[in-house]
């Protein structure tokens, strides 16, 4: 069995692998849009966004196929139901041609949700294991992708987009909860808190901790909305 398929415990929070990946994500998030704006024609910009979306989606699918091959697949934990994997799976279909109406939803869910997984990843396997590679291509790739689209196409976000995105998130949470109950799973910890000690322990019992997380998510969505508020304030300010 190659090291690519062999599970390990080499990943450590803010170890050299973690720091390296974070730096790479930051560099790509800044450098790729700048490169595209300066040197790519419209067709090349679109092709770049499509390639990124396809790579992310393929890794979501490939991950489950590898688990099936290894006999490790568990439908209670490995389906692409959590929001990062779900967005990663369908993003080529939603954004084959970048859509300004869908962009705000993806922007909020990725920048407020996926970013947390980058800085506090729930990950044990280190490079070159497939779990490590999939985790970072999906989570890091989504961040690079959405910032690329935001900058290259200069999409804007309104307060209405902010509110709609949060309301639609509630529908997703409800559907995820129903799926959990149907199949006996605990995706995004909607049925119970993690069995291991975690930050959830400070948020109270079920369902109180879910409400606390909702408030935190609302706050994070507001934070990532701020870059879109400033230009409007500056535009409306008296001269």
N, C-alpha and C positions, 0 to 999 in steps of 0.2 A: 504494500500500500504506500503510495507516494505521500510526501509531506503535505501535499495539497488536500488530500482526503483524510489525513490523520488528525484527529482532534488533539488539542494541546491546551495548556493553561499559561501560555506565554504572554498574554496581554495584561498590562497593568495600567491602571488609571494614571494618566499624565506621565507614563513612561516614554521611552524614546519613540516607540511605534506610534503611540497616541499623539505626541507632540508633532511628529513628522507629518502625520496625516492632516492634522489641523492646519499646519503651515501650508501644506499642499492645497487644501480646500480654499484657504484665504487667497493664495496666489492665483489659483485658477478663477476664483470668483471675481477678482479684480482684472487679471491679465487677459482672460479670454474675451470678455465684452469689449475691452479697449482695443484689442487686436482686431476683433470683428468690425468695430465701428470705423477703424482707420483704414483697414486693408481689404476687407471682404466686400464683395458686391452683394446685392440682395439675395441672389440665389445661393451664394456660399454661406451667408448668414442663416438662411432657412435650412440648408443642408446640415449645418453644424448643430442646430437645435434638434433636428430630427435624429441625427446620429446619437446624440446624448440621450434622448428620450428612449430610443430603441435599446441602447446598452443597458440603461437602468431597468427597463421592463424585462429584458431577457434574463438579467441576473436574478430578478424576483422569481421567475419561472425555473431557471436553471437550479437554483438553490433547492427547491422542492424535489426536482428530479434527482439531484445528487443524494438527498436524504432517502428517497425511495430506493435508489440503487444500493445504498448502504444498509437498507432495512431499518432506518432510524426515523422515518416519517411518522408524525403523530398529528392527526387532523385536529386534535384539541389544542395544539400549540403552533403548528407550522403552516396553517392556511394564511394567505395574505389578507387578513382582516384588519390588523392594526393599520392606522391611517397612513403611516410611512410606506409600508409595503403595498397597500391598496392604491395609493396615489402613484407610486412607482410603477405598478402593473399597468394602469390605464392611461398614463400620461401620453404615450404616443397617439392614442385614440382621441384624447381630449385636445391635444395641442399639436396635431400634425401640421396644421397651419395655426400659429399662435393666435389665440382668441382673447380679445381684450375683455370679454364678458366673463370668461372662465378664469382669467388670470388672477383676479383678486382672491378668489377662493383658494387657489393653489398657493398663492403668495402667503396668505395668512397661515394656512395649515403647515406649510413647509418652514417658513421663517419663525413661527411661534412654537411649532411642535417638533419638527425634525431637528432644528438647531439644538434643542435640549439633548437629543440623543448623541449629538456630536461631542458636546462638552461633558456629558455624564452618561457614557454609553453602558448599556447592559450587555457586556461582552467579556468572554473569557479566553477565546481562542485568538492566538496571535498569528502574524504572517509566517508562512504562506498558506495557512489553512483556508479552505473555501468559505467558511463562516465569516472570517475576518474580511476577506476580499468582498464578499457579498454585502456585508454590513456597511462598509465604507463607500462602495460604489453606489449603493442605493441612497444612503443618508447624505453622504458628502456630495454625490452626484446630483441629488435633488436641489440642494442649496446652490451649487454652481449653475445648474440649469435655470432655476427660477430667477436668479440675479442676472443671468445672461439675457433671458427674455425681457426682463424688466428694463434693462439698460439699452439693449439693441433696438427694441420696438418702442421704448419710451411710453409704456402703458401707465395710466394713471389710476388711482384708487380714490373713491369717495367715501364719505361717512356711511352712505347707504350700503356700499359694498362691505364695509366693516360690519354693519349690523346684520346684513343678509348672511355673511360668512359665519358669524357666530350662531345664528338661528339654524342654519343648515347643519352646523356641527352637532346641534342637539338631535337632529334627525338621525345622523350617523351614529351617535352614542346610543340612541334608542334601538336602532336596528342591530347594532353590535351586541347590545344586552340581550335582545331576543334570540339572536343566533347562539350566544353563550348558553342560554337556558335550554335551547333546543338540542344542542349537541353535548352539553355538559362540560363546556370549556370556560375559560376565564380570560378571554382576550381583553387587553388594555385594563385588566384588573377591575372589571365592572361588577363581578359577582362577589369577590372577596379580595382582601389585601394580599400582597405577596407573603408567602410563608416565611421567607427570610426577613431579618430586620432591615427596614428601609425608611425613607422619609415619610412613607404613608403612615407609619406608626404615630406621627405627630398630628395627623389630620382627623383623628377620631374614628369611631366605628362606621360600618356600612349603615346607611348610604351617605353619612355625613362627609366622609373623606372624598366622595365623588363631587359633592357640592364645592368643597374646598378647592379641588383641582379645577373645577369649572371657573371659579373666581380667578385662580392663578392663570389659567389659559386666557381668560378675558383680558387680564392685565398685560400678558405677553403680546396678545394681538394688538392691544393699544400701543405698546412700545414699538412694534414693527410698523405700525401705521404712522408714527410720528414723521418719518421722512416725507410723507405725502401731505402732511398738514402744513409744514413750514412754507413750501412754495406758495400755498394759498394765502397764508397770513402775510407773506411778503408782498404778494400781488395786490392784496386789498389794503395794505398799509398806506396812509396818506403820505404824499411826497412833500 
